[in-house]
Amino acid sequence: MKTRVTIFFGLLLMAVLTFSGEAPAQAVRGVTDTEILVGQTGPQTGPAALWGAVARGSGLYFKGINDEGGIHGRKIKYFLRDDSYQPAKTKAIGKEFVEQIGIFATVGCVGVGPGMSVRDYYTENKVIMVSMGCSGVTKWIKPFQKYIFPIYPLYIDEAFALTRYFHETMKLTKIAMFYQNDDYGKQGLEGVEAYVKAKGLQLVATVSAEVTDRDLSSHALKLKSSGAQAVIMWAMPTHGALLLGECAKLGYKPKWGTSSTLSDGVAMMQISKGLWAGMISSNFGELPDSNHPLMVKYRSWHQKYEPRERWSTFYIAGITFAEPFVEGLRRAGRNLTPETMVKALESMKDWQGIGPPITFTPTDHQGGKHVFFMEVQPDGNAKKLTDWMRITY
């Protein structure tokens, strides 16, 4: 009898609240009174393991934010998983994130292939995706993706601008392209081809490699035989180092250029055994030794929380990716849902942390459109060649 009375009054209370317009709030996956659950995948092992520093950099940033009190009374609970740059692993981790852990969002997940393996699944489950690493392909924004917010400049634009720098600033006309045979590499190639076509030039060679390739001797020979004065590469770290090694054996020393995906000069100098000196790349974040006030603050966090980690371009990229996500949380307020987060992010106009100016609108979620160019010095550090520039064409 007592149980029946309890159930009756419970149902009566729900009816009254519903009638009065004060129905209990629906639970939001990944959001509690005290926490926001956030996931990130990245290659902590395997041929792209250097990019794993990105996820660890985001972890540092979240520790600092949490120690400052979190966002609107909530701390960020961060889940980092190693996918070894293998889409099948990323897909399995995505299911774990949604169905077992119950995340609200992902931040900075590295890799085009890995990211594409979970894009539609995350979208179906209204998982907010912010600042995917290696997210410069148009598939992140075309067709329009309501819950996806890239800040990485489009590879097509980045490659177009880099080719223009070689041709117009360095006066080089014989240009070749080495690229990874997937969406990442192909969109870099598309940008290079767009520039040379616009200027009535021709690429003297286009050479591709599969992710699994480890012998790049024939690739190097094709590039040397082309007579290219400059080679632009869109590849992962292992391939970048291997290719320079093979070209060095042939005595072939063109001017090299690459995407911001290989902009960690110190790391690339190490794995290329010093051959990375002189590499020109784009970048979309403050350099490690920058005196920007936020960088000074983040370096202090680094010394406090993770002093054993190498303070590097890739590591800092993880902070750059996480900053707009946290800004979105601030703007969304205490009533955090996928819909309020989308609206909050879309309110950002020329917002800037240590990365490029970020603008999201209800019709354009490609947030970052600026880079600068730099050249790697013999000690691995970078020399800035240009100021920030908008690179859409």
Secondary structure, 3 states (H helix, E strand, C coil): CHHHHHHHHHHHHHHHHHHCCCCCCCCCCCECCCEEEEEEEECCCCCCHHHHHHHHHHHHHHHHHHHCCCECCEEEEEEEEECCCCHHHHHHHHHHHHHHHCCCEEECCECHHHHHHHHHHHHHCCCEEECCECCCCHHHCCCCCCCEECCCCCHHHHHHHHHHHHHHHCCCCCEEEEEECCHHHHHHHHHHHHHHHHCCCCCCEEEEECCCCCCCHHHHHHHHHHCCCEEEEECCHHHHHHHHHHHHHCCCCCEEEECHHHCCHHHHHHHCCCCCCCCEEEECCCCCCCCCHHHHHHHHHHHHHCCCCCCCHHHHHHHHHHHHHHHHHHHHCCCCCHHHHHHHHCCCCCECCCCCCECCECCECCCECEEEEEEECCCCCEEECCCCEECCC
